[in-house]
Amino acid sequence: MMKGIEKGSASQKLMAGTGEEKGKRGLGFMSITKQVVENLQGTKFDDFPEKTVEYARFVILDSVGSALAGSGTEVGRIFYSLHNDDEAGPSLVWGSDRLSSLNAACFINSSLSQILDFDDTYEINTLAVSHPGPAIVPLALTMADRFDIKGGELIRAIVLGYEMCMRFSSAIEPRYDDYFGFSNSQMIGAVTSSSTLLGLSDEEFINAYGLAVSTSTVATTKAMWSLETRPMSWIKDGVGFVSEAALMCSRMASKGFRATREGLDPGDKFPLLCGSHDYKYSKLTGGFGNTYQIEKISFKPYPTCRFMQSILDIIDREIVVKGFAGDDVEKIQIFITPYLKNSFDVRDPLTMIDAQFSLPYAVAMLLSGRSPSPAWYEPGAMKDPYTRTLVDKVELIPDEAIEKGRKESSELKNRVKILFKNNRECVFETGFAKGHPRNPFSKEDHLSKFRQNLSGLFGARKIETLAEMILGMGKTTDIRNMVSQFRPGD
């Protein structure tokens, strides 16, 4: 959300086309879509370096932990209610004993993984531009379970899904603020994974992309997020719809259904639906296979919008880790962009989703000593009078210079001023948030997050067993056995 360029006559600018698009078709032209498919089809599991495979395991651990943790929330129960016992099928609805159709399970499992806003993030510099995990990992795992696909092919499908989601995200930047949802790039990643797992031919794969761009949502920021009008929408990126639609696109293509054969080419104008004014389509193929994009993914240490996490790092590092308590703090002043000030300055969040996009509330949770986990959104935390006392210590101050940096260089350099009651004052500037490739999670960070997410659902032994299965996943790993562990109980 939120990143883009100046508003005004946006539709006219969008219809003007893209910089790379003009004058590129001629003798020797090969469809970008066809090039993409040939690159994907030619990439095998054995081509991946160990670091790439390790990151695939980390994104699986992260998404599974987030989804299972989300299953115990109010929003999770709504998604569970969509399952009809009269329509039982072969696929597990995670965190339950329910079996449903493949389509329904993909929808619910993907939706669960974004509930807590703990999902992984693709960032350009310090600015979030997509959330690949919730649209790709649950879809791929649910399909692998259904079709008895082993670990190597699952990892291949996930790595390639992230590859195209992240490449497409980079290609469509910058975008207009009014069209800054992430569902479009998620659709490209998800249909890549589902088509890979179904073993589509080149022609079928091309048609799957054509179907995907024909059916993807228009990612309108206000409708999907409604940040400026609380209580806000719960739909976020609509990852359940993305996951189910991607599956159907791939299945239809596998049966011979035809669609545009140039879905990723500039001539088909799909980037316009994404709000892009300068589609750099060469990013879809340039340097393919030299390194893999999944190694550039960021992980969240806090269950909140990624845009506020570098600020929370400072609060954690300078107050919590150093042993200070909330009562030691007089005031915390946070200088951010005017848009984020208006969006995040929420004092009394009415719902869990509103709290995830309230910067004062997130600061209060850290000052209260609660571990970043589903515990942040339990009724006892949200209604605690002391939470409001801590919220009132936080002041958000709009800064146009930070907004300028956001627009010109895709950087969010916020400032945090901490005033202690002993009259000591400290000022810090944010950098790369914890979990960014330049400030990466350790293996222990991944495990700690997974344990905290599942501590209220499973016993310690089962949590450790499940983590070992995911982080030990290899070419012949039995995915059905692993997914069966997502049921409740020890």
C-alpha positions as CSV (number, residue, x, y, z in Angstrom):
1,M,0.0,0.0,0.0
2,M,0.9,3.7,0.2
3,K,3.9,3.9,-2.1
4,G,3.5,5.7,-5.4
5,I,3.9,8.9,-7.3
6,E,2.0,12.2,-7.4
7,K,-1.8,12.0,-7.9
8,G,-3.6,13.9,-10.6
9,S,-4.9,12.9,-14.0
10,A,-3.8,9.3,-13.2
11,S,-6.0,7.7,-15.8
12,Q,-4.6,9.8,-18.6
13,K,-1.0,9.0,-17.4
14,L,-1.8,5.3,-17.2
15,M,-3.2,5.2,-20.7
16,A,-0.1,6.8,-22.0
17,G,1.8,3.5,-21.7
18,T,5.2,2.6,-20.4
19,G,8.7,3.7,-21.2
20,E,10.0,0.3,-22.3
21,E,6.9,-0.6,-24.2
22,K,7.2,1.9,-27.1
23,G,8.8,0.7,-30.3
24,K,10.0,-2.7,-28.9
25,R,8.1,-5.1,-31.2
26,G,9.7,-5.9,-34.5
27,L,11.8,-8.5,-36.3
28,G,13.1,-11.1,-34.0
29,F,10.6,-10.2,-31.2
30,M,9.9,-13.0,-28.7
31,S,7.0,-12.6,-26.3
32,I,8.2,-11.7,-22.8
33,T,5.6,-14.2,-21.4
34,K,7.2,-17.0,-23.5
35,Q,10.7,-16.0,-22.3
36,V,9.5,-16.2,-18.7
37,V,8.0,-19.6,-19.2
38,E,11.0,-21.0,-20.9
39,N,13.2,-19.7,-18.0
40,L,10.9,-21.3,-15.4
41,Q,10.6,-24.6,-17.2
42,G,14.3,-24.9,-17.6
43,T,15.0,-24.4,-13.9
44,K,15.2,-27.6,-11.8
45,F,15.6,-28.2,-8.0
46,D,19.2,-29.2,-8.5
47,D,20.0,-25.8,-9.9
48,F,19.3,-24.1,-6.6
49,P,22.3,-23.3,-4.3
50,E,21.9,-24.3,-0.7
51,K,21.2,-20.8,0.4
52,T,18.1,-20.6,-1.9
53,V,16.8,-23.9,-0.5
54,E,17.4,-22.7,3.0
55,Y,15.4,-19.5,2.3
56,A,12.6,-21.7,0.9
57,R,12.5,-23.6,4.2
58,F,12.4,-20.3,6.1
59,V,9.5,-18.9,4.2
60,I,7.6,-22.2,4.7
61,L,8.3,-22.1,8.4
62,D,7.2,-18.4,8.5
63,S,4.0,-18.8,6.6
64,V,2.9,-22.0,8.4
65,G,3.6,-20.5,11.8
66,S,1.6,-17.3,10.9
67,A,-1.3,-19.3,9.4
68,L,-1.6,-21.7,12.4
69,A,-1.4,-18.7,14.8
70,G,-4.1,-16.9,12.8
71,S,-6.4,-19.8,13.1
72,G,-7.1,-19.1,16.7
73,T,-8.3,-15.5,16.1
74,E,-11.8,-14.1,15.6
75,V,-11.1,-13.5,11.9
76,G,-9.7,-17.1,11.7
77,R,-13.0,-18.4,13.0
78,I,-14.8,-16.6,10.3
79,F,-12.7,-18.3,7.7
80,Y,-13.3,-21.7,9.3
81,S,-17.0,-21.1,9.2
82,L,-16.8,-21.0,5.4
83,H,-16.1,-24.8,5.4
84,N,-19.2,-26.8,4.9
85,D,-19.2,-30.3,6.5
86,D,-21.5,-31.5,3.7
87,E,-18.8,-30.7,1.2
88,A,-15.9,-32.6,2.7
89,G,-12.9,-33.3,0.4
90,P,-9.3,-34.5,0.5
91,S,-7.5,-31.3,1.7
92,L,-6.8,-30.3,5.3
93,V,-8.0,-26.9,6.6
94,W,-4.9,-26.0,8.7
95,G,-5.3,-25.8,12.5
96,S,-8.4,-28.1,12.4
97,D,-9.4,-31.7,11.7
98,R,-11.6,-30.5,8.8
99,L,-11.1,-31.9,5.3
100,S,-12.4,-29.8,2.4
101,S,-12.2,-29.4,-1.3
102,L,-8.8,-28.3,-2.7
103,N,-10.2,-24.9,-3.7
104,A,-11.7,-24.2,-0.3
105,A,-8.6,-25.4,1.6
106,C,-6.3,-23.2,-0.5
107,F,-8.6,-20.2,0.0
108,I,-8.9,-20.7,3.8
109,N,-5.2,-21.6,4.4
110,S,-3.9,-18.7,2.5
111,S,-6.3,-16.3,4.2
112,L,-5.2,-17.6,7.6
113,S,-1.6,-16.8,6.9
114,Q,-2.2,-13.1,6.6
115,I,-4.5,-12.5,9.5
116,L,-1.9,-11.5,12.0
117,D,0.1,-9.4,9.5
118,F,3.1,-11.5,10.3
119,D,3.7,-12.3,6.6
120,D,7.0,-12.0,4.8
121,T,7.7,-8.9,2.7
122,Y,9.6,-7.9,-0.4
123,E,11.2,-4.5,0.0
124,I,12.9,-2.1,-2.4
125,N,15.4,-0.3,-0.3
126,T,13.3,0.1,2.9
127,L,9.9,0.3,1.3
128,A,7.5,-2.7,1.2
129,V,6.2,-3.5,-2.3
130,S,4.7,-7.0,-1.9
131,H,3.9,-9.9,0.5
132,P,4.6,-13.1,-1.5
133,G,4.3,-15.7,1.3
134,P,0.6,-15.8,2.1
135,A,-0.4,-16.2,-1.6
136,I,2.3,-18.7,-2.5
137,V,3.2,-21.0,0.4
138,P,-0.2,-22.2,1.7
139,L,-1.3,-22.7,-1.9
140,A,1.8,-24.8,-2.8
141,L,1.7,-26.8,0.4
142,T,-2.0,-27.6,0.1
143,M,-1.5,-28.7,-3.5
144,A,1.6,-30.8,-2.6
145,D,-0.5,-32.5,0.1
146,R,-3.4,-33.1,-2.3
147,F,-1.2,-34.5,-5.1
148,D,1.4,-36.2,-3.0
149,I,4.2,-34.0,-4.3
150,K,7.6,-34.5,-2.6
151,G,9.8,-31.8,-1.0
152,G,12.0,-31.1,-3.9
153,E,9.2,-30.2,-6.3
154,L,7.5,-28.2,-3.6
155,I,10.6,-26.1,-3.0
156,R,11.1,-25.6,-6.7
157,A,7.5,-24.3,-7.1
158,I,7.9,-22.0,-4.1
159,V,11.2,-20.6,-5.2
160,L,9.9,-19.9,-8.7
161,G,6.7,-18.4,-7.4
162,Y,8.7,-16.0,-5.3
163,E,11.0,-15.3,-8.3
164,M,8.1,-14.1,-10.4
165,C,6.2,-12.3,-7.7
166,M,9.2,-10.3,-6.7
167,R,10.5,-9.7,-10.3
168,F,7.0,-8.4,-11.3
169,S,6.8,-6.3,-8.1
170,S,10.1,-4.6,-9.1
171,A,9.0,-4.2,-12.7
172,I,5.8,-2.3,-11.9
173,E,7.3,0.2,-9.5
174,P,6.7,3.1,-9.0
175,R,3.0,3.1,-8.8
176,Y,0.2,5.5,-8.1
177,D,-0.9,5.7,-4.4
178,D,-4.5,4.9,-5.3
179,Y,-3.4,1.5,-6.8
180,F,-0.9,0.2,-4.3
181,G,-2.4,-3.2,-3.3
182,F,-0.2,-6.3,-3.6
183,S,-2.7,-8.8,-5.0
184,N,-1.5,-8.3,-8.6
185,S,2.1,-9.4,-8.0
186,Q,0.8,-12.1,-5.6
187,M,-1.3,-13.5,-8.5
188,I,1.7,-13.7,-10.7
189,G,3.7,-15.6,-8.0
190,A,0.8,-17.9,-7.1
191,V,-0.1,-18.9,-10.6
192,T,3.6,-19.6,-11.2
193,S,3.7,-22.0,-8.3
194,S,0.4,-23.7,-9.1
195,S,1.3,-24.2,-12.7
196,T,4.7,-25.6,-11.8
197,L,3.1,-28.1,-9.4
198,L,0.6,-29.2,-12.0
199,G,3.4,-29.8,-14.5
200,L,2.0,-27.6,-17.2
201,S,3.5,-27.6,-20.7
202,D,4.9,-24.3,-22.0
203,E,1.7,-23.6,-23.9
204,E,-0.5,-24.3,-20.9
205,F,1.8,-22.2,-18.7
206,I,1.5,-19.3,-21.1
207,N,-2.3,-19.6,-21.0
208,A,-2.3,-19.8,-17.2
209,Y,-0.6,-16.4,-17.1
210,G,-3.1,-15.1,-19.6
211,L,-6.0,-16.2,-17.4
212,A,-4.3,-14.8,-14.3
213,V,-3.9,-11.3,-15.7
214,S,-7.5,-11.5,-17.1
215,T,-9.0,-12.3,-13.7
216,S,-6.7,-10.5,-11.2
217,T,-8.3,-7.8,-9.0
218,V,-7.7,-4.1,-9.5
219,A,-5.6,-3.4,-6.4
220,T,-7.3,-0.2,-5.3
221,T,-5.6,1.0,-2.0
222,K,-8.6,2.6,-0.4
223,A,-11.1,-0.2,-1.0
224,M,-8.8,-2.9,0.1
225,W,-7.4,-1.2,3.1
226,S,-9.5,1.8,4.1
227,L,-6.8,2.9,6.4
228,E,-8.1,6.5,6.7
229,T,-11.6,5.3,7.8
230,R,-11.7,3.1,10.9
231,P,-12.6,0.4,11.5
232,M,-10.6,-0.6,8.5
233,S,-11.4,-3.3,6.0
234,W,-10.2,-6.9,6.9
235,I,-9.6,-8.0,3.3
236,K,-6.0,-6.7,3.1
237,D,-4.6,-8.2,-0.1
238,G,-7.4,-10.7,-0.4
239,V,-4.8,-13.5,-0.6
240,G,-7.5,-16.3,-0.3
241,F,-9.1,-15.0,-3.5
242,V,-5.6,-14.8,-5.1
243,S,-4.7,-18.3,-4.2
244,E,-8.0,-19.9,-5.3
245,A,-8.1,-17.9,-8.5
246,A,-4.4,-18.9,-9.3
247,L,-5.3,-22.6,-8.8
248,M,-8.3,-22.3,-11.1
249,C,-6.2,-20.5,-13.8
250,S,-3.7,-23.3,-13.8
251,R,-6.3,-26.1,-13.8
252,M,-8.2,-24.5,-16.6
253,A,-5.0,-24.1,-18.7
254,S,-4.2,-27.7,-18.0
255,K,-7.5,-28.7,-19.6
256,G,-6.7,-26.7,-22.8
257,F,-8.5,-23.5,-22.0
258,R,-7.0,-20.6,-24.1
259,A,-6.3,-17.1,-23.0
260,T,-4.1,-14.2,-24.2
261,R,-0.6,-15.5,-24.9
262,E,1.1,-12.3,-23.9
263,G,-0.2,-11.7,-20.5
264,L,3.0,-10.4,-19.1
265,D,3.9,-8.4,-22.2
266,P,3.5,-4.6,-22.0
267,G,1.0,-4.7,-24.9
268,D,-1.6,-6.5,-22.8
269,K,-1.6,-3.5,-20.4
270,F,-1.9,-5.6,-17.2
271,P,0.6,-3.3,-15.4
272,L,-2.0,-0.5,-15.8
273,L,-4.4,-2.4,-13.5
274,C,-1.5,-2.4,-11.0
275,G,-1.1,1.3,-11.0
276,S,2.2,1.3,-12.8
277,H,3.2,4.2,-15.1
278,D,6.6,2.7,-16.1
279,Y,6.5,-1.0,-16.6
280,K,10.1,-2.2,-16.8
281,Y,9.4,-5.6,-18.2
282,S,13.0,-6.5,-18.8
283,K,13.2,-7.1,-15.0
284,L,11.1,-10.3,-15.6
285,T,13.9,-12.0,-17.4
286,G,17.2,-10.1,-16.8
287,G,19.8,-12.1,-15.1
288,F,17.4,-15.0,-14.5
289,G,19.1,-17.9,-12.6
290,N,22.2,-15.9,-11.6
291,T,20.7,-15.5,-8.1
292,Y,17.2,-16.2,-6.8
293,Q,14.9,-13.5,-5.6
294,I,13.7,-15.4,-2.6
295,E,17.1,-14.7,-0.9
296,K,16.0,-11.0,-0.9
297,I,12.9,-11.6,1.1
298,S,12.3,-9.8,4.5
299,F,10.7,-11.4,7.6
300,K,8.7,-9.5,10.2
301,P,9.7,-9.6,13.9
302,Y,6.4,-7.9,14.9
303,P,2.8,-8.7,13.9
304,T,2.2,-5.3,12.3
305,C,2.4,-3.5,9.0
306,R,6.0,-3.6,7.7
307,F,6.1,0.2,7.3
308,M,6.4,0.7,11.1
309,Q,8.8,-2.1,12.0
310,S,12.1,-0.2,11.8
311,I,10.6,2.2,14.3
312,L,9.7,-0.7,16.6
313,D,13.2,-2.0,16.3
314,I,14.4,1.3,17.9
315,I,11.9,1.0,20.7
316,D,12.9,-2.6,21.4
317,R,16.6,-1.9,21.2
318,E,16.8,1.3,23.2
319,I,14.1,0.7,25.8
320,V,13.1,-3.0,26.1
321,V,16.4,-4.7,25.6
322,K,18.2,-2.2,27.9
323,G,15.8,-3.0,30.7
324,F,13.7,0.1,30.8
325,A,10.0,-0.1,31.5
326,G,7.1,1.9,30.1
327,D,7.0,3.9,33.3
328,D,10.6,5.1,32.7
329,V,9.5,6.9,29.5
330,E,8.0,10.4,29.5
331,K,7.3,10.7,25.7
332,I,8.2,9.1,22.4
333,Q,8.0,11.3,19.4
334,I,8.0,9.6,16.0
335,F,8.6,11.6,12.8
336,I,7.0,10.0,9.8
337,T,5.4,10.8,6.4
338,P,2.2,12.8,6.6
339,Y,0.3,9.9,5.0
340,L,1.5,7.4,7.5
341,K,0.8,9.8,10.3
342,N,-2.8,10.0,9.2
343,S,-3.0,6.2,8.7
344,F,-1.2,4.9,11.8
345,D,-2.2,7.5,14.4
346,V,-5.0,5.3,15.9
347,R,-5.4,5.6,19.7
348,D,-8.3,3.2,20.3
349,P,-8.2,0.4,17.8
350,L,-11.6,-1.3,17.6
351,T,-10.5,-4.6,16.1
352,M,-7.4,-6.7,15.8
353,I,-6.8,-5.5,12.3
354,D,-7.1,-1.9,13.3
355,A,-4.5,-2.5,16.0
356,Q,-2.0,-4.0,13.5
357,F,-2.1,-0.6,11.7
358,S,-1.8,1.5,14.9
359,L,1.8,2.6,15.6
360,P,1.0,3.9,19.1
361,Y,-0.6,0.6,19.9
362,A,2.4,-1.4,18.6
363,V,4.8,0.7,20.7
364,A,2.6,0.2,23.7
365,M,2.8,-3.6,23.2
366,L,6.6,-3.5,23.3
367,L,6.6,-1.2,26.3
368,S,4.2,-3.6,28.1
369,G,6.7,-6.4,27.8
370,R,4.4,-8.7,25.7
371,S,6.3,-10.9,23.2
372,P,5.5,-10.2,19.6
373,S,2.9,-12.8,19.0
374,P,-0.9,-13.4,18.9
375,A,-0.8,-12.2,22.5
376,W,-0.7,-8.6,21.2
377,Y,-4.3,-8.9,20.0
378,E,-5.9,-10.8,22.8
379,P,-8.9,-8.9,24.4
380,G,-7.0,-8.6,27.7
381,A,-4.2,-6.7,25.9
382,M,-6.4,-4.5,23.8
383,K,-8.7,-3.5,26.7
384,D,-6.0,-3.1,29.4
385,P,-6.2,0.5,30.8
386,Y,-2.4,0.4,31.1
387,T,-2.2,-0.1,27.3
388,R,-4.0,3.2,26.8
389,T,-1.6,4.9,29.3
390,L,1.3,3.7,27.1
391,V,-0.4,4.7,23.9
392,D,-0.7,8.3,25.2
393,K,3.1,8.5,25.6
394,V,3.5,8.2,21.8
395,E,3.3,11.2,19.5
396,L,3.3,11.0,15.7
397,I,4.7,14.0,13.9
398,P,4.4,14.5,10.1
399,D,7.6,15.3,8.2
400,E,7.5,16.3,4.5
401,A,11.3,15.6,4.1
402,I,10.7,11.9,4.9
403,E,7.8,11.9,2.4
404,K,10.2,13.3,-0.2
405,G,12.6,10.4,0.4
406,R,9.8,7.9,0.1
407,K,8.9,9.2,-3.4
408,E,12.3,9.9,-4.8
409,S,14.4,6.9,-3.5
410,S,11.9,4.3,-2.0
411,E,13.4,4.9,1.4
412,L,11.6,5.5,4.7
413,K,14.0,7.2,7.0
414,N,11.9,8.0,10.0
415,R,13.2,9.5,13.2
416,V,12.5,8.5,16.8
417,K,13.0,10.8,19.8
418,I,12.8,9.2,23.2
419,L,12.4,11.4,26.3
420,F,13.0,9.6,29.6
421,K,11.7,10.8,32.9
422,N,15.2,11.4,34.2
423,N,15.4,14.2,31.5
424,R,17.7,12.1,29.2
425,E,16.8,12.5,25.5
426,C,17.9,10.2,22.6
427,V,17.3,10.6,18.9
428,F,17.6,7.9,16.3
429,E,17.0,7.5,12.6
430,T,15.5,4.3,11.2
431,G,17.4,2.0,8.8
432,F,16.8,-1.5,7.6
433,A,14.3,-3.2,9.8
434,K,15.1,-6.5,11.5
435,G,14.5,-9.3,9.1
436,H,15.6,-7.3,6.0
437,P,18.4,-9.0,3.9
438,R,20.8,-6.3,5.2
439,N,19.7,-6.9,8.8
440,P,18.7,-10.6,8.5
441,F,17.0,-13.0,10.8
442,S,19.2,-15.7,12.2
443,K,18.0,-19.3,12.3
444,E,17.2,-18.8,16.0
445,D,15.1,-15.7,15.2
446,H,13.0,-17.8,12.8
447,L,12.6,-20.5,15.4
448,S,11.8,-18.1,18.2
449,K,9.0,-16.5,16.0
450,F,7.6,-20.0,15.2
451,R,7.6,-21.0,18.8
452,Q,5.9,-17.9,20.0
453,N,3.3,-18.2,17.3
454,L,2.4,-21.8,18.1
455,S,2.8,-21.7,21.9
456,G,-0.9,-21.3,22.5
457,L,-1.9,-24.1,20.1
458,F,0.6,-27.0,20.4
459,G,2.9,-28.4,23.1
460,A,6.6,-27.7,23.0
461,R,7.5,-31.2,21.7
462,K,5.2,-31.0,18.7
463,I,6.4,-27.4,17.9
464,E,10.0,-28.6,17.8
465,T,9.1,-31.7,15.8
466,L,7.3,-29.6,13.2
467,A,10.1,-27.0,13.0
468,E,12.6,-29.8,12.5
469,M,10.5,-31.3,9.7
470,I,10.2,-28.0,7.8
471,L,13.8,-26.9,8.3
472,G,15.1,-30.4,7.3
473,M,12.9,-30.6,4.2
474,G,14.7,-32.1,1.2
475,K,14.2,-33.6,-2.2
476,T,12.2,-36.6,-1.1
477,T,10.4,-35.3,2.0
478,D,6.9,-36.6,2.4
479,I,4.8,-33.4,2.4
480,R,1.6,-35.3,3.3
481,N,3.0,-36.5,6.5
482,M,4.3,-33.0,7.3
483,V,0.9,-31.3,6.6
484,S,-0.9,-33.9,8.8
485,Q,1.0,-32.3,11.7
486,F,-0.9,-29.1,11.2
487,R,-3.9,-30.6,12.9
488,P,-4.7,-29.6,16.5
489,G,-3.4,-31.6,19.5
490,D,-0.1,-33.1,20.4
